[in-house]
């Protein structure tokens, strides 16, 4: 069934009252089940599980992975199977839409755990108690919901902005429930098969699962005399190095440095293959370029020059040079400079985003048109936001002071930025599906740092607060778009978003402690484990890097770091200007190049391989409708979601098994 929408002329000429009346009469499905008990429960469970995978991938890549479409396909398949078995009625399209609202909110709420909050803990060397994490994340996410809904009537009802990511979700939902040929079940089966394969592979490379299988179940330590479980090496080059150690053969080096110390390993990471497929060849190639320049060219030179050295731990033990040491001692600075300069250039080059802010503030209430009476029973009442935003804003400022030591005045100063940043984020999300939270957070961070550079919490926490609230609001509006297209009740989606926030927090805060700050042999936790070989925490590294620059000043950095920062910033601006001049045809991204600097190069290469596989397959299978096109082009998202979810869930399970055994 073709989704109904207004023509461009109608969007331009009709008042909001006319648009609301047209939508109410032609699109709204008031008698269809939406936020039912089962859709709420399904969304809560799926959202929590998929949010866990989002946290896992965020710890590895610093990227928030959207889980909306994955939840749509899984919920569709699950209830289609239940209906065929006679266990339940089939899901309605709007129940599924509510489920994806809940799951999407759960997926996005976890980002502070691998960005601002993690950076704060690294900077002050203090682990925030779990209950403080939960309260903080829920409060700022709910404030994002309250900020979003007054804007919903403007951006969605009146301006009818596209929100490409949200629209894609609406189109997928419509095709699942009205399409022919079993398209929905095909995608669900594809996702399930790939997830199962990725899970099996992840189990084979996981010490916990192999201990459970070989020692606890098969008792191979008793009858086979095994002392260590057999696992398949995820790092494929380990087989060569094992042979080289025995045969005393050549070990590759660059300027005298073992390439393993540079992080140049050949790793088969199923989750990173999926992430690469989702990010596309241009972004993945940019990441790979950043990794190559940093770890193959610059890092060996800096090690030889003595700007990257072997340090000594507090206990006197030497800390060998490794990828993490290279990033922390030197390369983080030019990577962060490139990401900040590139994202700010992209933001400042879109004056329409800033113009929209002033237009929003100058618009008189009467210009919005009527229509509120017609939709009063399905829209979120505006008074809730008008009362809730100032109340929750003051509460947020107080919590920032109570939990993190941010002066109340500093927290309150940052609050007015929320509305401005939300309008910018929402306009960007509405037009491009991109939220410039990285750039916007740095604006808050540098602004707060200029006022108080002595207290890192004064810039990290307010910046995290403003960026998370604005991105939550923008993502919520994108999430509401498919509901508007399909005739759902916005009020139900708002409630669903809050349910998702709670689900994401309840599932992922305990997981944060399990994955990133596990107890040591003495039963103690330490911030030193937040960044590890498995989880490089690139987003937290970026946040902490900016905070260190604010606290210590540029003079504290080596001269070579300052020079490369300046060069990187100039290159970032040039790259983004060339992209604008070529209208996006220039294939490189400065932000992605900077990300490649702080990511493990082995992960970057795996992401590039994943992106290249789908790029090549899209070139080979060009004809829509063919089996190859259905699998590799139309099925790209289910395959990538399967790789990510299968590997991530099994990796999380491995951490749990290691705790239990």
N, C-alpha and C positions, 0 to 999 in steps of 0.2 A: 504494500500500500504506500503510495507516495505521501510523504509528510507535507502537510499544508503549511504554507507560509505566505506572508504579505509580499507584494511586489515592492521594488525599490521606490516607486512613485508613492505607493500607499504609506511606506515607512516615512517618507519625507513630508507628506502633506496631511496625513491623518493626525488628529489629536490623540493623546494617550487614552482618553475616554473611548474613542472610536476603536482603537486597537484592543483595549481591554474587552469591549463588547464583542468584537469579532472573535477574539480568542475564546471567550466564555461560551459563545454559541457554536463555534465550529471545531474547537480543539479540546476543550475541557471535558474530562471523563469523570464526572463527579460520582457516578454510581459504581465505579470499578474499585476493587480492593487495592489499597496502596500500603500504608504503614500498618500492616496487620501484625499480630503477635509472631507469626512464623517469619515474616519478612524482617522484622526487627531482630529476632533471635538469629536468623541465618546471617544477616548483615553483621551482627555483633561477633559471631564466631568466625565467619570468613574474614571480616575486617581485622580481628585480632591476629589471626594466623598470617594473613598477607602483610599486615603491618610488621610482623616479626621478620618476614623476608625483606621488607623495605629497610629495616634497621640493619640487618645483616649486610645488604648491598651498600647501604649508606656508610657503614664502617669501613668497607673495602674501597669505595669509589668517591664518597662524598656527594653522591647523586641521589635525589629522591626519586624512586621508581614508582610511577603511577600504578595503582592496583585496580582501578575502576573497571576496565574492560575485562580483566581476568576474573573479577568477581561476577560480572554479568554472565560470562560464558559458564562458569562453574555453577552458579545458581540456576541458570537455565537448564543445564544438563541434569543436575541433581533432581529437580522437581519434575522434569520430563520423564526421568526414569521412575521416580516415585509414582507418578500418575499412571505409567504403563503397568506397574505392579499392583495398582489399586490401593496404594498406601496413603495417597494424598491427592487432592485436586492439583491440576497443573498450576504453576505460578502465573499470575497475570503480568503483563508487561510493566505495569506500574508498581507492582510488588517488587519486581526485579530492579526497577529504577530506584526504589527506596533502599534496597539492599546495596546497590552500588554507591548510593549517597553515604551510607554508613561506612562501607568498606573504604571509600576514598578518603573520608575524614580520618579514619583510623590510620591509613597509610601516611598521610601528610603530617599528623600530629607528632610523629616520632622524630622529626628532623632536629630539634634542639639537642637530642641525645648524641648526635654525631657532628654537631656544629657548635653553637654558642655555649651550651651547657658543658659540653666536653672540653671546649677551649678554656672556659672559666676554671674548671677543675684542674686542668693541666697547669694553668698559670699560677693559681694560688696553692697548688699541691694539697687539695682538700676534696674529699669525696662528699658530694652533697647527699644527705640522707634520702632514702627512697621516698618517704612521705612528702618531703619538701619538693622533690622532683615532680611527683604526681600532682600536688596542689598547683605548682607553678605552671605546668604544661596545660592543665585543664583550664585554669583561669585565663591564660592568654589566648587559648583556642576559643573559649566561649566568648571572650571579648571580640575576637575576629568575627564570630557569627553575628553578634549584635551590631557590629559596624557594617556588615555586609548587607543586611536586609533593607535598610532604607535605599541603598544604591541599586538593589535588584530592580526596583520599579523604574529607575531611570535607565540603566544599561540594558536590561532585558525587555521589559514591557514597552518602554517608550522608544529607545534608540534601536532596539532589535539587533544589537551587535552580534557578530557571528560566533565568538567563542569556539574556535575550530576544534579544540580537544573535546569540549562538551558536546558539540554538534556531532562529532564522529561517534561518540558514545550513544547518542540518540539514534543515529542512523543504524548502528550495529544492533541496538535493541529492536528497532523496527524490522530489520531484515531477519533477525532470529525468529520473531513471532509471526511475521507475515510472509517471509520468503518461502521459496519452494526448494525441493531437492535436499532437505535435511541439512542445510548449511550450518545451523547451530550445533547439531550433534556432531557433524564432521569436525568442526573447530574444537569442540569439547574433547572428542576422542584424540585429536592431534595433540592437544595440550596434555592430556592424561598420559599418552604414550611417551611423549618426550620427557615429561616430569618423572615417570617411572624409570626411564633409562638414565636420566641425570641422577636420580636418587640412588640407583644401584651403583653407578660409577662413584658417587660421592662416598657411599658406604665402603667401597673397596679401598679408597685412599684415606679413610678415617681410622685412627688408632682405637678410638673408643668402641665403635661398632665391631671392629675386628677382634678386640679383646672380648667383647660380649659373645661373639659367635664362636671364636676359637678356644677361649679359655673357660667361659661360663657354661656354654651350651655343648660344645663338642669335647671339652675337657682335654684338649690337645697338649696342654702343659703336663698332664699326667702320663698319657700313653705315648706321646711323640717327643717328650722331653723339651718342648719349646719354652723358651724364657721370654721371648718377645713376640708379639703377634706379627704375622705377615701382612703387609699392606702394599698395594700398588703405589708407586711413586707418582704423585701429582706433578712433581718437577721431573720431567722426562730426562733432562740432562744428568740427573743423579745417577742413572745407570752408567753413563760414560765416566763420570767422576769416580764412581766406585771401581770401575775397571782401571782407570788411570792411576788410582792410588796403589793398586796391586801391581800393575805392570810398570809403574814409574814412567809414564808417558806424558806427553805435552799437556800442560794446563794453560789455556788461553789467558793472556794478560794485555792490558792497555797501559802503556807508559809505566810498566812495572807493577801495576795493580791488578790483582786477580779479578776477573770479571764477575765472580760470585760476590765479592765485596761491593761491587758497583750495583748489585741487584739484577744483573743481566742473566736471567735464568729462562729456560724454556719450560713453561708451565701449561698444562692442560686444565684450565679452570672452566668448568661447564657454566657456572653462573656468569662469568665475565664474557663468555661467548654470547650469552643471551643479552647482556647489557649492551654489548657492541652492536648486536643486530638492531636493538631499539634506537640507539643513538645515531646510526647511519654512518656511511663511509667518510663523509667530510669531517665530522666531529672526531671520529675515531682516528683518522689520519692525522689530524691536528694534534691529538693527544700523543700519538706515536712520535711525531716530529719533536714535540717538547721533551719527551723521554730520551730520544736519541741525542739531541743537542746537549741535554744536561748530563746524562749518565755515560754516554760514549765519548763526548768531546770535552765538555767543561770540567766535569768532576775529576777525571784523571789529571788534568792540568793543574787544578787547584790542590789536589793531594800532593803532586810533585812540587808545587810552589810552597807548600806548608800552610795554606789557608784552611785546609781540612786535615786535622791531625788526630792521632789516637789519644783519647782522653783517659783520665784515671777516675774510677768510681770512688765515692766517699769511703768505701772499705779498703781502698788501695788497689783493687783489682783493675787491670787495664781493660778499657772498653774498645774492642776491635772496630776498625772502620767498617761500616756497613751502609746499606742504603738509607736507613733511618738517620745515622750520624751525618751522612752527606747532606740530607735534606735539612736537618736541624741546625747544623753548623754553618751551612753556606747557601745551598741552592734554593731553600725555601724563600729567600728574599726576592730573588728575581722572578720566581714563579708567582708569588703573591703580587708583585708589582705588575706583572703582565695581566693577571686576572682582574685586578682592581682597575688599572688603566683602560683595559679593553672593555670591561662592563660599563664603566662610567662614560666612555666615549660613545658606546652604543646607546646608552640612556640619554645623554645630552644631545645626541644627533637626532632625537625624536622629539622635537619641540611640541608636537601635537599632544604628547602625553602631559606636558606641563600646562599647555593652553587649556586642556580639558579640566584641569584642576580649577583654574580661575572661572571657567564657564560654569562649572558645577556650583561654585560659591556665589556667583553673580545671578544665577537663575532664581527668579522669584517664585514663591510657592504657587502662585496662580498659574504659572506657565506650565506646570506639570500636567495640567488638565485634570478632569474629574476621573471618575471610574473607581475611586476607592470604595464607594458604597456597594458597587456591583461585586467587587471581589473581597469584601470585608470579612467574609467567613472562611476564606481560603488563604489569604495573605497573612503574613505575620504582622500584627498590629504595630504601627510605628511607635506608639507610646512605649512599648517594651524597649526599643532601642534608645529612645530619647531619655528614658529613665536609667536604663541599664548601662549605657556606655559611660556616663560620668561616675556612676556608683562603682562599676567594675574597674574603671580607670584608676580611681583613687585607691581601691582595694589592691589593684596590681602594684601600684607605687608603694603601698605599705608593705606588701609581701616582699617586693624587691629589697626594701630596706631591712626587713626582719630576717629574711633568709640569707641575703647576699651582702649586706652591709652597704647597699647603695644609699647615699643620702636622699631623703624623701624629696628634697627640692630638685635634685638631679633627675629623679624618676618622673616627677611631675612635669619638668621642663620638656622631657621627651614625648609626653602624651600628645601634644598638638601635632607632632610629626605624623602620628598614626593616620589621621584623616587624609593628609596630603599624600603620604606614601601609599595608602590604600587606593586612592583614586588613580595614581600612576600605575600601580600594579594591576589594577582591574582593567584599565584601558589597554595595557600591554597584553594581558591575558586574553582580553576580548578580541584583539586583532591578530595576535601572533601565537597564542598558547605559551608565551614565555613570561615568567614573572621575574623582574630584575631585582630579586631580593638580595643577591650578593652585593650589587652596587649600592642599593639603597641602605643596606645595613652598614656599609662603610661610611656613608654620609652621617648616620647617627653616631657611629663609633668615633669618627674624627671630630664631630661637633662636641660630643661629651668629653672627649679627650682633651680638646682645647680648653675646656672649662676646668677639668680636674684630671691631671695626668698621673697623680700619685696613687689613685685607687683604680686598679684594673676593672673592678666590678662596675665602676661608674661609666665605663664605655662598653664593656662586653654585655652586661645584663640589659641595659636600655636598648642597645642595638639589637640584641636577640629578641627582646620584647617587641619592638616596633616592626622588625622584619617578619617575625612569625605571625603577628596579628594581621599585618597587611597581606601577607601571602595566604594566610588562612581565609581571609575575606575574599581574595581574588579567586582562590581555588574553589571556594564554596559557590561563588557565582557561576563559575564554569561548570560546576557540578549540578547547579539548578537548571542550566540551559536544556539538557535533555528532558528534564521534567516538564519544562515549559513547552517543548516541542511535542511531547507526547500527551499533554493534557493533565499533568499531575498537580497535586496541591502543594504549593510552596511551603506551607506551614508544616506539612509532613516531612518535607526534606530538611527543614531547619531542625526539627526534633531528631530526625535521623542523623544529622550531622553531629549533634551533641552526643547521641548514643555512640557514634563512631569514635568521637574524641575519647570517651571513657573507655571504650574497648581497646583502642590503641595504647592508651596509658597503662591500663591494667595488664595487658599482655607484655608490653615492651620494657617497662621500667625494671621488673624483675629480670628480664632477659639481658638488660644492660649490665647488671651486676654479674650475671653468669658469664657473659661473653667477654666483657671488657675489664672488669675489676674482680676476677675470681679470688677466692681466699688462697693464701699461700700455705705452706706446711705448718706455720704457726697459727693459722686461722685468721690472719690479718689481710686486709685489702690495701692496695696501693695504687696511686694514680700512674705509677710507672708502667703498668700493664695496659693502660688505655690504648696506647700506640704499640703495635706489635708487628711481627712478620706477617701474621694473617690479616690484621686490620690496620691499615696505614692511616686512617682517619684524616684524609686530605682536607675536608671542610674545616675540621677543628684546627688543623695546622695553619690554615689560612687565617682564621679568626684570631688565633693566638699570635700569629706573626704580626698582624696589624696592632694588636694590643701591646706587644713588645716594642714596636717602633714608637708608639705613643708614649709608653712608660720610660724608655731608655734614650730615645732620640736616635737619629741616624748616625750620629758620631760614634756610637758604640759598635758599629758594624765594620768589618774589614773593608779596606779601600776597594778591593776587587769586587766585593758584594755591592758596594755603592755604584761602581761603574756599570756592572751588569744590570742593576736595577734601572738605572737611567736608560741604558740601551733597550732593555726589555719594555719599558714604558713607552718609549718612542716607537718601537716596532709594533707594539699593540695598537697604538693610535693609528699608525700607517695602515696596518692590516684592516682595521675596522673602516677606515676611510675608503680604502680600495673596495671593500665589500659593498659599501654604500654606492660608490661610483659605478660599480658593475651590477648594481641592483641584486646583490646576493649571489652572483655567479662565481665570485672568487671563492675557492674551496676551503680556505683556511679560517680558523676561528682563534683569536688571541686568547680568549678565556679557556678554550680547550687545550691550547698549547701550554698555558700556565698550569692547568690541571695535570697534564702529563708529567710535569716536573715533580709534583708532590705524590703522584701515584707510584706504586711499585712498577718498574718497567715491564716485569713479567705479566702483570695484570693488563697493562696498556697494550701489550702485544696480543694477548688473548682477546681483548675487546676488538682490536683491529682485525684479527682473523675472523671473528664472528661477523663484524660488519662487512668484510670482504666476501664472505660466503653468500650473504643475502644480496649483496650488490651484484655479484656475478650471476647468481640464480635469477635475479630480476632481469638481467640482460639476456639470459638464455631463454627464459619462459616469458615472452612478451605478450602472448595472446591470451586475453581474458577468457576464462571458462575452461581452459585445458587443465588436465590433472596437475601438471607441473606448476602452473600459475596459481591454482588453488592452494597447493601445498606451500610454495616458497614465497609467493607475493601476497596473496590474500591471507595466507596462514602464517605470515611472519610474526605477528603479535602472539598468537597461541604458542608457536614454537619457542619464542624467546621467553614468554611467561613460564612455559614448562621447564626450560633450562634453569631459569632463576629460582622458581619455587621449589622444584625438585632438589636442586643442589643446596639451596639455602635452608630448607626445612631439615634435610638430612644433616647438614653441617651444624645446625642448632641442636638437633637430637644428639649428635656426637658429643657436644659440650655437656649436655645433660647426663649422658651415659658416663662420661669421664668423672663427673661429680659423684655419681652413684656407685661406681666401681672403685 
